Amino acid sequence: MSQNKQDIPSSYILPDSAELTTSLAENDRLQKIIDKKRPLEGDLWDVIQFKLKVDWTYNSNAIEGSTLSPSETLFFLREGLTVKGKPLKDFLDARNHSEAVDLLQDTIKDERPLSVGFMKEINALILNGVSYTAAQTPDGQSTKKKAHAGEYKKHPNHVLTPSGEIHTYVEPEQVAAEMDYLFEWIGEQEQKQTHPLITAAIAHYNFVRIHPFDDGNGRGARLLMNLILMKNGYLPAVINNENRQDYIECLHQADKGEMELFCVFVSHSLRETQESVVNILEGNGK
C-alpha cells in the first residue's frame, strides 16, 4: 500500500508537532522506568495487570453509558457477583469487555497478526449475549435494532453530535474496503516503525470513523488502539470517563482534519496510566 502523501486519505496523514513530540518522549521515559523495575517479586505485576483491566473495563463501558461504579465493576470481575438495582446488561458488558482484554493478552503471547477477522471476533465477544442494541432514528429519536455480533453493519448508522448535527458514518457497502485499508495501513506503519502511539491513535479514530458494526464500535476502537500499544511494549491508554467530553471533542476535531489533537489526547491518557503504575511501583519499593 505504498502511496504518495497526496494519495493518502486525510484521516491517515501522520501529525507532527513539538507538543506531540514532547508528549511521546514523556510516554517513552515513563515506560522505561516501568520496564526497568520488572520482573517484580511475588504477584505484584499480576495485581497491577488486573487493576488495569478493571479500570479499562469500567471506563470504556462507562463512556458508553454503563451505570456500574468502579467498585461495583471490581467486585463483579473479582467475585462474579452482581449488585442489586443495576441493569443485567451492564454486568454482561463488563464480563464481555474483561474477556476481550484477556483475548488481547493471548493474541500478543501467540504473536497473532492484526486482521479484520480478529476485530470481528472482538465485536462478537463484546456483544456476546446482547440481542438488541441502542440506535437512533434519522430524526435523532432513540430506538432499538437487532444485534448482529461479529458481522459488518447492514444498515447505515449515525449519531447526534454535541453541536446538534446528525453525523453519518461510512456506508455499509464501503465498510469492507475501508476496513481492509485500515489494517493494511497499520501493517505498513509497523514496517516504517512509526511511533506505536501515533499508529494506535489514528487506527482508533479511523475505526470509529468507519463504525463497521451495529454496536460496540467505541469499545472496539479502544481495544484495537491498546492492542497496538501493548504489542509494542506499552501499557494500555485507559481513557477515563471523566474525560469523556474532551475525548468526544477531540474525535470531532479529527473529523475536521485536526488529528494532532486526538493523538495528544491519547498520549496524555497513556501518561495517566503510566504514572499510576509508576506510583504503585515506587510505593512498593519504599
N, C-alpha and C positions, 0 to 999 in steps of 0.2 A: 504494500500500500504506500509505496514511495510517491510523494507528491510535492510539487512546489507549494510554497506558502500561500500563494494566491488561490490555489485549488483546494485548500483545507477549509472546511466549514468553520465559520467564526467561533462556534462553540467549542472547537478543539484547538484553537490557537493558544500557545503557551504564554501566560503572562510573565512579565519581567519588571520588577521594581525594586528599589532599595529597601522598602518596608518588607516586602515578601522575602527578599534575600536574607535580611536580618532575622526575620521570624523563623525561617527554615534553619538558620545557623543555630538558633537557640534550641529548636527541636533536636538537632543533631547533638548538641552539647549535653542536653539532659539525657538523651538516650545512651550516650557513652557513660554517663555516671551510673545509670541503671545497670548497664551491661557489665561494668567493672565490679559491681557488688555481687554478681552471680558467679557460681552457684551459691545458693543460700543454704544455711543449715536447717535441718528439720523440714517442716511442711509450709514454711512461711510463703514461698513463692506460689504454692498451690492455693493458699488462702487469698493471696493478692489476686490471683487469676479469677478466683470465684467472686471476689468483691467487684472486680472489673466487669464480670459477666452480669452480676446483679445490677450494677449501676447502668450499664449499657442497656439491659433489658428494660429496666424501669424508665429511663429517659426516652428511649426510642419509642416505646409504647405510649408513654405519656404525651409525647409530641402528637401522636395520632389519636389522642382522646381517652386513653385508659385512665380509670379513676383510682387505680391502686397507688398507694403511697410507697415510698422507698422501703419502709419497714415491712409493709404487707407483701411486697414483692420478694424481699429477702426471706420472710417467714415461709412463703409458699414454695419458693425454689429450694429452700433448705429442708423443710419439713413435709412438703407435699400436701399441706392442709390449706383449705380456702378460708376466707374470712366472711362472716355473715354480713349481709347488706350490700355486697358488691356483685356486679354482674358476672355470671359464669364466663362470658366471652373474654373478660379482662384476664381471668386466670388461664384461659385457653391460649390467649395471645402471649402471656408470659411464658407458659410452657413451650409453645412453639418457637418463640424467639430464643429461649435458652438452648433448645435443641439445635437451632440453626447456628448458634455460636459454637456449639460442640462440633457440628459438621465442618465449620470453617477450620477449627483446630485440626481435625482429622485430615482435611484436604491439604493443609500445609505439611503435616507429617508425611503424608503419602506423595507429596510433590505433584499433586494433580493439577494439570493446567486449567487456567480460567477458560470458560466457554459459555456460550448461550445456553447450552444444555444444563450446565451446572446452575445457572441462575433460574432456570425453570424448576429445578429440584428445590432450590431455596424458596421460591414462591410457593410451591406445593407444600413445603414444610410450614411456612408462615401461615398459610390458610388451612392447614390440616384441621378438619372438623368444623370449618366455617362454611355454612350453606349459602348464606346471603351476605352481601357487602353493602355498605352505605354508598349512595350515589346522589347525583343532583340532576334535576330536570333542566332543560335548556333555559328556563327562566330562574334557575337558582334554587328551586324548592328541593327539600330533602326527600329521598325515596330509597328503595332497596332494589337490588338486582341479584340474580343468581350468580354465585361464585363459580369460576372455572379455574380451580387451583392448578398452577403449573402450565397453563395454556395462555398464549397471547390473547389479548383482548379481541373481541369480535365486533364491538361497538365503540364509537368514539367516547372518550372521557374528557372531562373538563372540570374546572374549579373556579369558584368565585374568589377573585384576588382581593387584597386589602383595599385597593383603590375602587372596588365595586365593579370591576370589569370581569367578564367571563373569559377565562383563558382555556383554549382548547389545545390538547396535546397532539402528538403525532397521530395521523390517521391510521386505523388498523391495518390497511393494506400496505403501509410503508414500514411497519414495525420490524418485520424480519430483516429487511435490508439495513435499517438503521442499527439494529442490534448487532448484526454481523460486522458492520463498520466499526461500532464501538469496541468490540473485542479484538478486531484486527488492530485498531489504534492502540489499545492497551499493550498488545504484544509488541508493537513497534516501539513504544516508549520504553519498554523493558530493554529492548536491544540497544536503544540510544542512551540508556542509563539516565533518563530524565529523573529528577528527584521524585521518589515514590509518592511524596505528599501531593505534589502537583498532579501527577498521574491519577492518584486516588480522588482528589477533589474534582477534577474535570470529568472523570468517569462517573462520579456521583451525580454531578449536575446533568450530564447527558442522559443518564439512566432516568432521572426524574423528568427531564425534558421529553423523552420518548414515552414514558409512562406505559410500558409494554403490557402490563397486566391489569385485570379488573380492580385489584386491590393489592395492598402490600408493597406498593412501589417505593414509598418513602423508607420503610424498614429495609427493603431490598437494596436500595441505593446506599444506605448507611452500612449494611453488611458488605456490599461489594467494595466500598471505599476502605473499610477496615481490613478486609481480606488482603487488599493490595498492600496496605501498610504493614500488616502482620507478616506477610510473606517476605517482606524486606527487613524484618527485624525490629520494627517499631511496635509500640503499644497501640491499641485502638484509640481513635479520636472519639471520645464519648461526647456527643453534642447534648448539652444539658437542656432540659425542658425549660428552665428559667430563661434560656437564651433563645427560645423559640421564635420570638418576634424578629430578632436580629437575623436568625437563620433564614426565615422566610423572606425577609427583605433582601438579604444577600443573593438568594436564589432569584428573586425578582429582578435584581440589578444584573445578574448574569444573563437573564433573558434579553437584556438590552445591550449585551456585549461586554459588561464590566466583570470579567471573570476573575480579575485580580482580587476583588473584594471577597469573593467566596473562598478563594484559596487562602487568603489571610485569615478568614474566619475559621476555616478547618485547622489551620496551623495553630491558632490560639486554643482551639478545642483540644488538640493533641497536647499542647503545652500544659493545659489544666490537668489532663490525665497523667502526664509525666510527672508534674510537680507533686501530685497527690501520692504517687508511688515513691518518689524520692523522699518525701516526708516520712512515709512509713519505714522505708529502709534506713534512713538516718536516725529515726526514733528508735528503731530496733537495735541499731549499732550502739546507741547510748545506753 
